[in-house]
Amino acid sequence: MRERINLYSKYGLFITSILFITFGVLRQEHWVVLKKAINICFECIGLG
């Protein structure tokens, strides 16, 4: 019984993460993250 609950929770979290990733890609959030990463890198190097 405990193994079944553990299995359901694993697959439930996996499906939820796939849905959130898909939602983020559809909203083009990956470009926002990329811009922030570039800005942080430029600030650390001292180019910006």
N, CA, C, O and CB atoms as a CASP TS submission, in Angstrom:
PFRMAT TS
TARGET T0000
AUTHOR 0000-0000-0000
METHOD Language model
MODEL 1
PARENT N/A
ATOM      1  N   MET     1       0.821  -1.197   0.000  1.00  0.00           N
ATOM      2  CA  MET     1       0.000   0.000   0.000  1.00  0.00           C
ATOM      3  C   MET     1       0.866   1.263   0.000  1.00  0.00           C
ATOM      4  O   MET     1       0.604   2.212  -0.739  1.00  0.00           O
ATOM      5  CB  MET     1      -0.935  -0.003   1.208  1.00  0.00           C
ATOM      6  N   ARG     2       1.901   1.253   0.843  1.00  0.00           N
ATOM      7  CA  ARG     2       2.774   2.427   0.929  1.00  0.00           C
ATOM      8  C   ARG     2       3.542   2.621  -0.380  1.00  0.00           C
ATOM      9  O   ARG     2       3.792   3.754  -0.791  1.00  0.00           O
ATOM     10  CB  ARG     2       3.760   2.285   2.113  1.00  0.00           C
ATOM     11  N   GLU     3       3.913   1.526  -1.029  1.00  0.00           N
ATOM     12  CA  GLU     3       4.627   1.623  -2.301  1.00  0.00           C
ATOM     13  C   GLU     3       3.746   2.230  -3.379  1.00  0.00           C
ATOM     14  O   GLU     3       4.224   2.970  -4.240  1.00  0.00           O
ATOM     15  CB  GLU     3       5.119   0.249  -2.743  1.00  0.00           C
ATOM     16  N   ARG     4       2.467   1.918  -3.330  1.00  0.00           N
ATOM     17  CA  ARG     4       1.538   2.454  -4.322  1.00  0.00           C
ATOM     18  C   ARG     4       1.392   3.964  -4.148  1.00  0.00           C
ATOM     19  O   ARG     4       1.369   4.702  -5.133  1.00  0.00           O
ATOM     20  CB  ARG     4       0.163   1.764  -4.207  1.00  0.00           C
ATOM     21  N   ILE     5       1.294   4.424  -2.901  1.00  0.00           N
ATOM     22  CA  ILE     5       1.188   5.856  -2.642  1.00  0.00           C
ATOM     23  C   ILE     5       2.468   6.560  -3.089  1.00  0.00           C
ATOM     24  O   ILE     5       2.414   7.643  -3.671  1.00  0.00           O
ATOM     25  CB  ILE     5       0.915   6.124  -1.141  1.00  0.00           C
ATOM     26  N   ASN     6       3.613   5.944  -2.817  1.00  0.00           N
ATOM     27  CA  ASN     6       4.892   6.514  -3.222  1.00  0.00           C
ATOM     28  C   ASN     6       4.971   6.615  -4.744  1.00  0.00           C
ATOM     29  O   ASN     6       5.450   7.615  -5.278  1.00  0.00           O
ATOM     30  CB  ASN     6       6.058   5.668  -2.679  1.00  0.00           C
ATOM     31  N   LEU     7       4.503   5.587  -5.436  1.00  0.00           N
ATOM     32  CA  LEU     7       4.517   5.585  -6.897  1.00  0.00           C
ATOM     33  C   LEU     7       3.602   6.671  -7.452  1.00  0.00           C
ATOM     34  O   LEU     7       3.972   7.380  -8.388  1.00  0.00           O
ATOM     35  CB  LEU     7       4.095   4.212  -7.434  1.00  0.00           C
ATOM     36  N   TYR     8       2.396   6.803  -6.872  1.00  0.00           N
ATOM     37  CA  TYR     8       1.459   7.835  -7.328  1.00  0.00           C
ATOM     38  C   TYR     8       2.025   9.230  -7.091  1.00  0.00           C
ATOM     39  O   TYR     8       1.863  10.115  -7.932  1.00  0.00           O
ATOM     40  CB  TYR     8       0.108   7.689  -6.613  1.00  0.00           C
ATOM     41  N   SER     9       2.681   9.431  -5.964  1.00  0.00           N
ATOM     42  CA  SER     9       3.228  10.757  -5.693  1.00  0.00           C
ATOM     43  C   SER     9       4.374  11.075  -6.651  1.00  0.00           C
ATOM     44  O   SER     9       4.513  12.222  -7.077  1.00  0.00           O
ATOM     45  CB  SER     9       3.710  10.851  -4.237  1.00  0.00           C
ATOM     46  N   LYS    10       5.192  10.089  -6.995  1.00  0.00           N
ATOM     47  CA  LYS    10       6.279  10.316  -7.957  1.00  0.00           C
ATOM     48  C   LYS    10       5.730  10.738  -9.311  1.00  0.00           C
ATOM     49  O   LYS    10       6.164  11.734  -9.888  1.00  0.00           O
ATOM     50  CB  LYS    10       7.136   9.053  -8.111  1.00  0.00           C
ATOM     51  N   TYR    11       4.772   9.969  -9.808  1.00  0.00           N
ATOM     52  CA  TYR    11       4.232  10.284 -11.128  1.00  0.00           C
ATOM     53  C   TYR    11       3.388  11.558 -11.105  1.00  0.00           C
ATOM     54  O   TYR    11       3.345  12.293 -12.092  1.00  0.00           O
ATOM     55  CB  TYR    11       3.397   9.118 -11.643  1.00  0.00           C
ATOM     56  N   GLY    12       2.727  11.815  -9.994  1.00  0.00           N
ATOM     57  CA  GLY    12       1.959  13.057  -9.872  1.00  0.00           C
ATOM     58  C   GLY    12       2.853  14.274  -9.927  1.00  0.00           C
ATOM     59  O   GLY    12       2.539  15.248 -10.611  1.00  0.00           O
ATOM     60  N   LEU    13       3.976  14.228  -9.205  1.00  0.00           N
ATOM     61  CA  LEU    13       4.921  15.339  -9.250  1.00  0.00           C
ATOM     62  C   LEU    13       5.561  15.473 -10.623  1.00  0.00           C
ATOM     63  O   LEU    13       5.809  16.585 -11.090  1.00  0.00           O
ATOM     64  CB  LEU    13       5.997  15.158  -8.194  1.00  0.00           C
ATOM     65  N   PHE    14       5.829  14.351 -11.267  1.00  0.00           N
ATOM     66  CA  PHE    14       6.414  14.394 -12.610  1.00  0.00           C
ATOM     67  C   PHE    14       5.460  15.050 -13.604  1.00  0.00           C
ATOM     68  O   PHE    14       5.877  15.902 -14.388  1.00  0.00           O
ATOM     69  CB  PHE    14       6.775  12.978 -13.082  1.00  0.00           C
ATOM     70  N   ILE    15       4.208  14.669 -13.579  1.00  0.00           N
ATOM     71  CA  ILE    15       3.218  15.233 -14.505  1.00  0.00           C
ATOM     72  C   ILE    15       2.999  16.712 -14.206  1.00  0.00           C
ATOM     73  O   ILE    15       2.862  17.520 -15.125  1.00  0.00           O
ATOM     74  CB  ILE    15       1.878  14.463 -14.410  1.00  0.00           C
ATOM     75  N   THR    16       2.966  17.067 -12.920  1.00  0.00           N
ATOM     76  CA  THR    16       2.805  18.469 -12.542  1.00  0.00           C
ATOM     77  C   THR    16       3.982  19.304 -13.034  1.00  0.00           C
ATOM     78  O   THR    16       3.792  20.415 -13.531  1.00  0.00           O
ATOM     79  CB  THR    16       2.662  18.601 -11.021  1.00  0.00           C
ATOM     80  N   SER    17       5.191  18.777 -12.900  1.00  0.00           N
ATOM     81  CA  SER    17       6.359  19.535 -13.362  1.00  0.00           C
ATOM     82  C   SER    17       6.342  19.704 -14.875  1.00  0.00           C
ATOM     83  O   SER    17       6.692  20.771 -15.378  1.00  0.00           O
ATOM     84  CB  SER    17       7.654  18.839 -12.930  1.00  0.00           C
ATOM     85  N   ILE    18       5.944  18.680 -15.601  1.00  0.00           N
ATOM     86  CA  ILE    18       5.840  18.793 -17.065  1.00  0.00           C
ATOM     87  C   ILE    18       4.803  19.850 -17.447  1.00  0.00           C
ATOM     88  O   ILE    18       5.017  20.622 -18.381  1.00  0.00           O
ATOM     89  CB  ILE    18       5.465  17.423 -17.694  1.00  0.00           C
ATOM     90  N   LEU    19       3.684  19.886 -16.728  1.00  0.00           N
ATOM     91  CA  LEU    19       2.660  20.888 -17.023  1.00  0.00           C
ATOM     92  C   LEU    19       3.173  22.301 -16.753  1.00  0.00           C
ATOM     93  O   LEU    19       2.918  23.209 -17.543  1.00  0.00           O
ATOM     94  CB  LEU    19       1.399  20.621 -16.194  1.00  0.00           C
ATOM     95  N   PHE    20       3.893  22.499 -15.648  1.00  0.00           N
ATOM     96  CA  PHE    20       4.428  23.826 -15.343  1.00  0.00           C
ATOM     97  C   PHE    20       5.494  24.240 -16.348  1.00  0.00           C
ATOM     98  O   PHE    20       5.555  25.408 -16.732  1.00  0.00           O
ATOM     99  CB  PHE    20       5.006  23.854 -13.929  1.00  0.00           C
ATOM    100  N   ILE    21       6.329  23.311 -16.779  1.00  0.00           N
ATOM    101  CA  ILE    21       7.342  23.629 -17.789  1.00  0.00           C
ATOM    102  C   ILE    21       6.671  24.023 -19.095  1.00  0.00           C
ATOM    103  O   ILE    21       7.076  24.996 -19.732  1.00  0.00           O
ATOM    104  CB  ILE    21       8.291  22.431 -18.012  1.00  0.00           C
ATOM    105  N   THR    22       5.657  23.284 -19.498  1.00  0.00           N
ATOM    106  CA  THR    22       4.929  23.591 -20.726  1.00  0.00           C
ATOM    107  C   THR    22       4.258  24.957 -20.633  1.00  0.00           C
ATOM    108  O   THR    22       4.292  25.740 -21.582  1.00  0.00           O
ATOM    109  CB  THR    22       3.883  22.507 -21.014  1.00  0.00           C
ATOM    110  N   PHE    23       3.652  25.235 -19.488  1.00  0.00           N
ATOM    111  CA  PHE    23       3.003  26.535 -19.289  1.00  0.00           C
ATOM    112  C   PHE    23       4.017  27.670 -19.373  1.00  0.00           C
ATOM    113  O   PHE    23       3.740  28.708 -19.973  1.00  0.00           O
ATOM    114  CB  PHE    23       2.281  26.575 -17.933  1.00  0.00           C
ATOM    115  N   GLY    24       5.183  27.477 -18.778  1.00  0.00           N
ATOM    116  CA  GLY    24       6.231  28.495 -18.831  1.00  0.00           C
ATOM    117  C   GLY    24       6.747  28.723 -20.239  1.00  0.00           C
ATOM    118  O   GLY    24       7.005  29.861 -20.630  1.00  0.00           O
ATOM    119  N   VAL    25       6.900  27.655 -21.001  1.00  0.00           N
ATOM    120  CA  VAL    25       7.369  27.798 -22.385  1.00  0.00           C
ATOM    121  C   VAL    25       6.315  28.501 -23.232  1.00  0.00           C
ATOM    122  O   VAL    25       6.654  29.333 -24.073  1.00  0.00           O
ATOM    123  CB  VAL    25       7.709  26.416 -22.994  1.00  0.00           C
ATOM    124  N   LEU    26       5.052  28.179 -23.022  1.00  0.00           N
ATOM    125  CA  LEU    26       3.995  28.842 -23.786  1.00  0.00           C
ATOM    126  C   LEU    26       3.930  30.337 -23.482  1.00  0.00           C
ATOM    127  O   LEU    26       3.590  31.132 -24.358  1.00  0.00           O
ATOM    128  CB  LEU    26       2.646  28.193 -23.489  1.00  0.00           C
ATOM    129  N   ARG    27       4.253  30.724 -22.250  1.00  0.00           N
ATOM    130  CA  ARG    27       4.265  32.139 -21.882  1.00  0.00           C
ATOM    131  C   ARG    27       5.600  32.796 -22.199  1.00  0.00           C
ATOM    132  O   ARG    27       5.783  33.983 -21.931  1.00  0.00           O
ATOM    133  CB  ARG    27       3.952  32.298 -20.405  1.00  0.00           C
ATOM    134  N   GLN    28       6.529  32.045 -22.762  1.00  0.00           N
ATOM    135  CA  GLN    28       7.866  32.504 -23.154  1.00  0.00           C
ATOM    136  C   GLN    28       8.655  33.031 -21.961  1.00  0.00           C
ATOM    137  O   GLN    28       9.362  34.033 -22.064  1.00  0.00           O
ATOM    138  CB  GLN    28       7.760  33.591 -24.221  1.00  0.00           C
ATOM    139  N   GLU    29       8.527  32.352 -20.841  1.00  0.00           N
ATOM    140  CA  GLU    29       9.264  32.737 -19.642  1.00  0.00           C
ATOM    141  C   GLU    29      10.742  32.397 -19.749  1.00  0.00           C
ATOM    142  O   GLU    29      11.562  32.970 -19.033  1.00  0.00           O
ATOM    143  CB  GLU    29       8.669  32.059 -18.426  1.00  0.00           C
ATOM    144  N   HIS    30      11.093  31.470 -20.637  1.00  0.00           N
ATOM    145  CA  HIS    30      12.496  31.100 -20.772  1.00  0.00           C
ATOM    146  C   HIS    30      13.332  32.271 -21.283  1.00  0.00           C
ATOM    147  O   HIS    30      14.520  32.360 -20.974  1.00  0.00           O
ATOM    148  CB  HIS    30      12.638  29.905 -21.712  1.00  0.00           C
ATOM    149  N   TRP    31      12.728  33.168 -22.057  1.00  0.00           N
ATOM    150  CA  TRP    31      13.468  34.335 -22.529  1.00  0.00           C
ATOM    151  C   TRP    31      13.731  35.306 -21.387  1.00  0.00           C
ATOM    152  O   TRP    31      14.781  35.947 -21.348  1.00  0.00           O
ATOM    153  CB  TRP    31      12.703  35.038 -23.655  1.00  0.00           C
ATOM    154  N   VAL    32      12.794  35.419 -20.464  1.00  0.00           N
ATOM    155  CA  VAL    32      12.979  36.289 -19.307  1.00  0.00           C
ATOM    156  C   VAL    32      14.135  35.773 -18.453  1.00  0.00           C
ATOM    157  O   VAL    32      14.978  36.546 -17.997  1.00  0.00           O
ATOM    158  CB  VAL    32      11.678  36.376 -18.469  1.00  0.00           C
ATOM    159  N   VAL    33      14.163  34.458 -18.243  1.00  0.00           N
ATOM    160  CA  VAL    33      15.230  33.860 -17.448  1.00  0.00           C
ATOM    161  C   VAL    33      16.579  34.050 -18.143  1.00  0.00           C
ATOM    162  O   VAL    33      17.579  34.332 -17.484  1.00  0.00           O
ATOM    163  CB  VAL    33      14.952  32.360 -17.210  1.00  0.00           C
ATOM    164  N   LEU    34      16.612  33.901 -19.453  1.00  0.00           N
ATOM    165  CA  LEU    34      17.856  34.079 -20.195  1.00  0.00           C
ATOM    166  C   LEU    34      18.359  35.522 -20.093  1.00  0.00           C
ATOM    167  O   LEU    34      19.553  35.750 -19.902  1.00  0.00           O
ATOM    168  CB  LEU    34      17.657  33.691 -21.666  1.00  0.00           C
ATOM    169  N   LYS    35      17.458  36.489 -20.218  1.00  0.00           N
ATOM    170  CA  LYS    35      17.850  37.900 -20.099  1.00  0.00           C
ATOM    171  C   LYS    35      18.412  38.197 -18.714  1.00  0.00           C
ATOM    172  O   LYS    35      19.414  38.900 -18.583  1.00  0.00           O
ATOM    173  CB  LYS    35      16.651  38.819 -20.385  1.00  0.00           C
ATOM    174  N   LYS    36      17.769  37.663 -17.686  1.00  0.00           N
ATOM    175  CA  LYS    36      18.266  37.889 -16.324  1.00  0.00           C
ATOM    176  C   LYS    36      19.625  37.237 -16.123  1.00  0.00           C
ATOM    177  O   LYS    36      20.493  37.811 -15.466  1.00  0.00           O
ATOM    178  CB  LYS    36      17.269  37.348 -15.292  1.00  0.00           C
ATOM    179  N   ALA    37      19.820  36.061 -16.672  1.00  0.00           N
ATOM    180  CA  ALA    37      21.108  35.380 -16.543  1.00  0.00           C
ATOM    181  C   ALA    37      22.213  36.164 -17.249  1.00  0.00           C
ATOM    182  O   ALA    37      23.325  36.270 -16.733  1.00  0.00           O
ATOM    183  CB  ALA    37      21.020  33.956 -17.114  1.00  0.00           C
ATOM    184  N   ILE    38      21.915  36.705 -18.413  1.00  0.00           N
ATOM    185  CA  ILE    38      22.905  37.509 -19.144  1.00  0.00           C
ATOM    186  C   ILE    38      23.252  38.760 -18.357  1.00  0.00           C
ATOM    187  O   ILE    38      24.423  39.128 -18.258  1.00  0.00           O
ATOM    188  CB  ILE    38      22.379  37.892 -20.544  1.00  0.00           C
ATOM    189  N   ASN    39      22.243  39.419 -17.794  1.00  0.00           N
ATOM    190  CA  ASN    39      22.506  40.626 -17.018  1.00  0.00           C
ATOM    191  C   ASN    39      23.351  40.339 -15.783  1.00  0.00           C
ATOM    192  O   ASN    39      24.254  41.107 -15.451  1.00  0.00           O
ATOM    193  CB  ASN    39      21.200  41.274 -16.606  1.00  0.00           C
ATOM    194  N   ILE    40      23.061  39.243 -15.111  1.00  0.00           N
ATOM    195  CA  ILE    40      23.840  38.880 -13.933  1.00  0.00           C
ATOM    196  C   ILE    40      25.278  38.576 -14.328  1.00  0.00           C
ATOM    197  O   ILE    40      26.206  38.991 -13.634  1.00  0.00           O
ATOM    198  CB  ILE    40      23.212  37.673 -13.217  1.00  0.00           C
ATOM    199  N   CYS    41      25.478  37.865 -15.420  1.00  0.00           N
ATOM    200  CA  CYS    41      26.841  37.547 -15.865  1.00  0.00           C
ATOM    201  C   CYS    41      27.621  38.811 -16.226  1.00  0.00           C
ATOM    202  O   CYS    41      28.798  38.934 -15.885  1.00  0.00           O
ATOM    203  CB  CYS    41      26.799  36.599 -17.072  1.00  0.00           C
ATOM    204  N   PHE    42      26.971  39.746 -16.910  1.00  0.00           N
ATOM    205  CA  PHE    42      27.652  40.991 -17.277  1.00  0.00           C
ATOM    206  C   PHE    42      28.007  41.808 -16.038  1.00  0.00           C
ATOM    207  O   PHE    42      29.056  42.451 -16.001  1.00  0.00           O
ATOM    208  CB  PHE    42      26.774  41.824 -18.222  1.00  0.00           C
ATOM    209  N   GLU    43      27.138  41.790 -15.018  1.00  0.00           N
ATOM    210  CA  GLU    43      27.445  42.527 -13.807  1.00  0.00           C
ATOM    211  C   GLU    43      28.603  41.885 -13.052  1.00  0.00           C
ATOM    212  O   GLU    43      29.439  42.590 -12.487  1.00  0.00           O
ATOM    213  CB  GLU    43      26.216  42.610 -12.916  1.00  0.00           C
ATOM    214  N   CYS    44      28.659  40.562 -13.039  1.00  0.00           N
ATOM    215  CA  CYS    44      29.735  39.881 -12.312  1.00  0.00           C
ATOM    216  C   CYS    44      31.084  40.093 -13.008  1.00  0.00           C
ATOM    217  O   CYS    44      32.105  40.282 -12.348  1.00  0.00           O
ATOM    218  CB  CYS    44      29.430  38.371 -12.192  1.00  0.00           C
ATOM    219  N   ILE    45      31.080  40.061 -14.321  1.00  0.00           N
ATOM    220  CA  ILE    45      32.322  40.240 -15.074  1.00  0.00           C
ATOM    221  C   ILE    45      32.734  41.711 -15.051  1.00  0.00           C
ATOM    222  O   ILE    45      33.921  42.033 -15.096  1.00  0.00           O
ATOM    223  CB  ILE    45      32.158  39.743 -16.535  1.00  0.00           C
ATOM    224  N   GLY    46      31.754  42.585 -14.982  1.00  0.00           N
ATOM    225  CA  GLY    46      32.053  44.011 -14.946  1.00  0.00           C
ATOM    226  C   GLY    46      31.910  44.680 -16.293  1.00  0.00           C
ATOM    227  O   GLY    46      32.426  45.780 -16.492  1.00  0.00           O
ATOM    228  N   LEU    47      31.229  44.049 -17.214  1.00  0.00           N
ATOM    229  CA  LEU    47      31.054  44.642 -18.542  1.00  0.00           C
ATOM    230  C   LEU    47      29.873  45.581 -18.605  1.00  0.00           C
ATOM    231  O   LEU    47      29.807  46.433 -19.491  1.00  0.00           O
ATOM    232  CB  LEU    47      30.887  43.562 -19.575  1.00  0.00           C
ATOM    233  N   GLY    48      28.933  45.443 -17.678  1.00  0.00           N
ATOM    234  CA  GLY    48      27.699  46.221 -17.767  1.00  0.00           C
ATOM    235  C   GLY    48      27.667  47.320 -16.883  1.00  0.00           C
ATOM    236  O   GLY    48      26.684  48.060 -16.855  1.00  0.00           O
TER
END
